[in-house]
């Protein structure tokens, strides 16, 4: 499962979609023969798989409870500690998330890049973007290979830190690694937006939409750019397209408010 992490920043509107991977990667449950009369207590693996199911359903407290039961039975499994950290982070329990990810590192996860990736996600969720960048880089250093999702998250962190040149360099590298992935060109369009180069940003968002017509965040951000250019009718259409593509999306309320603002601006012209 890879839920999208959306940056909480009023200055940045809708940003690069960060890849918060819930790297659950469960191992197969051992198949044991049970007599119909025998009822055995759940194994650590069964609790783990139950926790993963709760995690997929965004039932954070239930996931934490299941992982806690699993780790009580098998305290040396780094994957259980890591997934509990993910659930704690999603449940806005930063200190507990860090404690669990540290337990993952202490129990074999120090050689697993996904542990550092999720450590980076925890820092991102807390707004500690410099530490997040360090964690993502540490994960890639394990095997010396660049990872698209980690690089995207690093680029987004640089954008939030207003290190726009570094954000651009990082996202251009992602574009080389994954030329068919719309997230990197979308991030580059966002950098232009943050630089207030609205005409260039508009063209960049249009290229993203030609590449990936259902990439909803591009329409939201294009609506913002069109508003800045006072092209209100086009802005309204862009926001409406975003809502149509992602009716449960995180920016739907903001899109509706922006539509109302644009409509008022049009009325004031008449």
C-alpha positions as CSV (number, residue, x, y, z in Angstrom):
1,X,0.0,0.0,0.0
2,X,1.3,3.4,-0.9
3,X,-0.9,6.2,0.4
4,X,-0.1,9.6,-0.8
5,X,1.4,12.0,1.6
6,X,0.1,15.6,1.1
7,X,2.2,18.4,2.4
8,X,0.5,20.5,5.0
9,X,1.6,24.0,4.0
10,X,-0.6,27.0,3.3
11,X,2.1,28.6,1.2
12,X,2.4,25.7,-1.2
13,X,-1.2,24.9,-2.1
14,X,-1.1,21.4,-3.5
15,X,2.3,19.9,-3.8
16,X,4.2,17.0,-5.2
17,X,2.6,13.7,-4.2
18,X,4.9,12.1,-1.7
19,X,5.1,8.4,-1.6
20,X,4.5,7.3,1.9
21,X,4.9,3.6,1.5
22,X,3.4,1.4,4.2
23,X,6.1,-1.2,3.4
24,X,4.2,-4.1,4.9
25,X,5.7,-6.9,2.8
26,X,4.2,-9.7,4.8
27,X,5.9,-13.1,4.7
28,X,3.7,-16.1,4.1
29,X,1.8,-17.4,7.1
30,X,3.0,-21.0,8.0
31,X,0.3,-23.5,7.3
32,X,-0.2,-25.8,10.2
33,X,-2.8,-28.5,10.5
34,X,-5.3,-27.9,13.2
35,X,-7.8,-30.3,14.5
36,X,-11.3,-29.0,14.5
37,X,-11.4,-29.2,18.2
38,X,-8.1,-27.3,18.8
39,X,-8.2,-23.5,18.9
40,X,-4.8,-22.0,19.0
41,X,-3.9,-18.4,20.0
42,X,-3.1,-16.2,17.0
43,X,0.5,-16.2,15.9
44,X,2.7,-13.1,15.5
45,X,2.3,-13.4,11.8
46,X,-1.5,-13.5,12.0
47,X,-1.5,-10.4,14.2
48,X,0.9,-8.8,11.7
49,X,-1.3,-9.5,8.8
50,X,-4.3,-8.2,10.7
51,X,-2.4,-5.0,11.4
52,X,-1.6,-4.7,7.7
53,X,-5.3,-5.0,6.9
54,X,-6.2,-2.3,9.4
55,X,-3.4,-0.1,8.0
56,X,-4.9,-0.5,4.5
57,X,-8.3,0.6,6.0
58,X,-6.7,3.6,7.8
59,X,-7.8,2.2,11.1
60,X,-4.7,3.4,12.9
61,X,-5.5,2.5,16.5
62,X,-6.6,-1.0,15.6
63,X,-3.4,-1.5,13.5
64,X,-1.3,-0.3,16.4
65,X,-3.0,-2.8,18.7
66,X,-2.5,-5.7,16.3
67,X,1.2,-4.8,15.7
68,X,1.7,-4.5,19.5
69,X,0.4,-8.0,20.0
70,X,2.6,-9.3,17.1
71,X,5.8,-7.7,18.5
72,X,5.1,-9.1,22.0
73,X,5.3,-12.5,20.4
74,X,8.2,-11.8,18.0
75,X,10.1,-8.7,19.3
76,X,13.0,-9.2,16.9
77,X,11.1,-8.6,13.7
78,X,12.0,-5.3,12.2
79,X,9.0,-5.3,9.8
80,X,6.5,-5.4,12.7
81,X,8.2,-2.5,14.4
82,X,8.3,-0.5,11.2
83,X,4.7,-0.9,10.3
84,X,3.7,0.0,13.9
85,X,5.8,3.2,13.4
86,X,3.8,3.9,10.2
87,X,0.5,3.5,12.1
88,X,1.7,5.7,15.0
89,X,2.8,8.4,12.5
90,X,-0.6,8.3,10.7
91,X,-2.2,8.6,14.2
92,X,-0.2,11.7,14.9
93,X,1.9,10.0,17.6
94,X,5.3,11.2,16.6
95,X,7.4,10.1,19.6
96,X,5.9,6.6,19.5
97,X,6.5,6.5,15.8
98,X,10.1,7.3,16.3
99,X,10.5,4.8,19.1
100,X,9.0,2.1,16.9
101,X,11.2,2.9,13.9
102,X,14.3,3.0,16.2
103,X,13.2,-0.5,17.3
104,X,13.1,-1.6,13.7
105,X,16.6,-0.3,13.2
106,X,17.8,-2.1,16.3
107,X,16.3,-5.4,15.2
108,X,17.8,-5.9,11.7
109,X,16.2,-3.0,9.9
110,X,19.5,-1.0,9.7
111,X,20.2,-2.8,6.4
112,X,16.7,-2.3,4.9
113,X,16.2,0.8,2.8
114,X,12.5,0.8,3.4
115,X,13.0,1.5,7.1
116,X,14.9,4.6,6.3
117,X,12.3,5.5,3.7
118,X,9.6,5.3,6.3
119,X,11.7,7.2,8.8
120,X,11.9,10.0,6.2
121,X,8.1,9.9,5.9
122,X,7.7,10.2,9.6
123,X,10.0,13.3,9.6
124,X,8.1,14.7,6.7
125,X,4.8,14.2,8.5
126,X,6.2,16.1,11.4
127,X,7.5,18.9,9.3
128,X,11.2,18.1,9.9
129,X,12.2,18.3,6.3
130,X,16.0,18.4,6.7
131,X,16.0,15.2,8.8
132,X,13.6,13.7,6.2
133,X,16.1,14.3,3.4
134,X,18.9,12.7,5.5
135,X,16.8,9.6,6.1
136,X,15.9,9.2,2.4
137,X,19.5,9.6,1.4
138,X,20.6,7.0,4.1
139,X,18.1,4.5,2.6
140,X,19.5,5.0,-0.9
141,X,23.1,4.7,0.4
142,X,22.4,1.1,1.5
143,X,22.7,-0.3,-2.0
144,X,23.9,2.9,-3.8
145,X,20.9,3.1,-6.1
146,X,18.7,6.1,-6.6
147,X,15.0,5.5,-5.8
148,X,12.3,7.5,-7.6
149,X,10.0,7.8,-4.6
150,X,12.8,8.8,-2.3
151,X,14.0,11.4,-4.8
152,X,10.5,12.8,-5.2
153,X,10.2,13.2,-1.5
154,X,13.5,14.9,-1.3
155,X,12.5,17.3,-4.1
156,X,9.3,18.1,-2.3
157,X,11.2,18.7,1.0
158,X,13.5,21.1,-0.8
159,X,10.5,22.9,-2.3
160,X,9.0,23.4,1.2
161,X,12.3,24.6,2.5
162,X,12.4,27.1,-0.4
163,X,15.5,25.5,-1.8
164,X,14.1,25.8,-5.2
165,X,17.3,25.2,-7.2
166,X,17.9,22.0,-5.3
167,X,14.3,21.0,-5.7
168,X,14.6,21.5,-9.5
169,X,17.9,19.6,-9.7
170,X,16.4,16.7,-7.8
171,X,13.2,16.5,-9.8
172,X,15.1,16.8,-13.1
173,X,17.1,13.7,-12.0
174,X,13.8,11.9,-11.2
175,X,12.6,12.8,-14.7
176,X,15.6,11.1,-16.2
177,X,15.1,8.0,-14.1
178,X,11.4,7.8,-14.8
179,X,10.5,9.7,-17.9
180,X,6.9,8.4,-18.0
181,X,6.1,9.3,-14.4
182,X,4.0,12.5,-14.3
183,X,5.0,13.4,-10.7
184,X,8.5,14.8,-11.6
185,X,7.2,17.2,-14.3
186,X,4.4,18.2,-12.0
187,X,6.9,19.0,-9.3
188,X,9.0,21.0,-11.8
189,X,5.8,22.9,-12.7
190,X,5.3,23.6,-9.1
191,X,8.8,25.0,-8.7
192,X,7.9,27.5,-11.5
193,X,4.7,28.3,-9.7
194,X,6.6,29.0,-6.4
195,X,9.0,31.2,-8.4
196,X,5.8,33.1,-9.6
197,X,6.7,32.3,-13.2
198,X,3.0,31.7,-13.9
199,X,3.1,31.7,-17.7
200,X,5.8,29.0,-17.7
201,X,4.1,27.1,-14.9
202,X,0.8,27.1,-16.8
203,X,2.5,25.5,-19.9
204,X,4.3,23.0,-17.6
205,X,1.0,21.9,-16.0
206,X,-0.6,21.6,-19.5
207,X,2.3,19.3,-20.5
208,X,1.6,17.2,-17.4
209,X,-2.0,16.8,-18.2
210,X,-1.2,15.9,-21.8
211,X,1.1,13.2,-20.4
212,X,-1.3,12.0,-17.7
213,X,-4.9,13.3,-18.2
214,X,-6.1,12.0,-14.9
215,X,-3.4,13.4,-12.7
216,X,-5.7,15.4,-10.5
217,X,-3.3,17.7,-8.6
218,X,-2.1,19.3,-11.8
219,X,-5.6,20.6,-12.4
220,X,-5.8,22.0,-8.9
221,X,-2.5,23.8,-9.3
222,X,-3.3,25.0,-12.8
223,X,-6.4,26.5,-11.3
224,X,-4.3,28.4,-8.8
225,X,-2.0,29.7,-11.6
226,X,-4.9,30.7,-13.8
227,X,-6.4,32.6,-10.9
228,X,-3.1,34.5,-10.4
229,X,-3.2,35.3,-14.1
230,X,-6.9,36.5,-13.6
231,X,-8.1,34.0,-16.2
232,X,-11.0,33.1,-13.9
233,X,-13.2,31.1,-16.2
234,X,-10.4,28.8,-17.1
235,X,-9.5,28.6,-13.4
236,X,-13.0,27.5,-12.6
237,X,-12.9,24.8,-15.2
238,X,-9.5,23.5,-13.9
239,X,-10.8,23.4,-10.3
240,X,-14.0,21.6,-11.5
241,X,-11.9,19.1,-13.4
242,X,-9.9,18.4,-10.2
243,X,-13.1,17.8,-8.2
244,X,-14.4,15.5,-10.9
245,X,-11.3,13.4,-10.9
246,X,-10.8,13.3,-7.2
247,X,-14.2,14.0,-5.5
248,X,-12.8,12.8,-2.1
249,X,-9.5,14.5,-2.5
250,X,-7.8,16.5,0.2
251,X,-8.2,19.8,-1.7
252,X,-11.9,19.6,-2.7
253,X,-13.1,22.1,-0.1
254,X,-10.3,24.5,-1.1
255,X,-11.2,24.0,-4.8
256,X,-14.8,24.9,-4.1
257,X,-13.8,28.0,-2.2
258,X,-11.5,29.0,-5.0
259,X,-14.4,28.5,-7.5
260,X,-16.6,30.8,-5.5
261,X,-13.8,33.4,-5.3
262,X,-13.3,33.2,-9.1
263,X,-17.0,33.6,-9.7
264,X,-17.2,36.7,-7.5
265,X,-14.2,38.1,-9.5
266,X,-16.1,37.5,-12.7
267,X,-19.2,39.2,-11.3
268,X,-17.3,42.2,-10.3
269,X,-16.1,42.7,-13.8
270,X,-19.7,42.8,-15.2
